[in-house]
Amino acid sequence: MMRFGTREAASRTMRLALAASLALSVSACFRPLYGPTASGESMQVALASVQIDDVIMAQDQDRLGHYLRSELIFGLDGSGQNATPKRYRLKLRGSESVTTPIVSSTTARAEAGTIIGTINFSLENLDGTKVVTEGVATSTATYDRSIQRFASLRAARDAEIRLAKVLADQIKTRIASVLAVIKPSGS
């Protein structure tokens, strides 16, 4: 009986040592996203070097594009001023759709709405000769509909603003992850 307990303790010690060695070996791979970039500049300067083009949206969906561009300008540059020289251009093309998953059986009216936003983005160097990264950001935002028309319109607009913030955050994070590892030209 004592012998079995010793073997179990040794096995537990071996597993603990293995886990510790794996954690130690992987710890050198961690790099903070918003720390210094591979080029040596701060992430704030790298993000501010992105020029954000107007968002190309389908007809009558321009409001989401406007909110998204505003959120990206604030998130990447903070001001929208040209204090930092621009090196990259962010091109955006998107669409949105509205679904009504809940319909009242008594009034046959939609009680809630879900806005689905999809944005294709491409980060290129400023002259457009090289694509640095591209991708798709997708998210949803829900809102309650009311019998009052203005309340429903305002709830839908608030949902579009929330959706734009989430999409902008996704795009900003993906751009930051790429800019963090780009080496300066000539290296």
Number of C-alpha atoms within 10 A of each C-alpha: 5 7 8 9 10 11 11 12 12 12 12 12 12 12 12 12 12 12 12 11 12 11 11 11 10 9 10 8 7 7 12 9 15 13 13 17 24 14 16 13 13 14 21 17 17 25 23 24 20 24 24 20 13 16 23 17 18 12 7 7 14 17 15 23 24 16 18 26 20 19 21 23 20 14 20 26 22 14 12 16 9 11 11 14 12 17 15 22 20 23 17 22 17 20 19 20 11 14 12 16 11 15 13 10 8 6 8 9 14 17 17 19 21 19 18 17 22 17 24 17 19 19 22 20 18 16 9 11 8 11 14 17 15 16 13 16 17 17 16 19 19 21 19 16 21 15 10 8 10 11 13 18 13 13 19 22 15 15 21 26 19 19 25 27 19 20 23 24 18 16 25 16 16 16 23 19 16 14 19 23 14 14 12 11 6 4 5
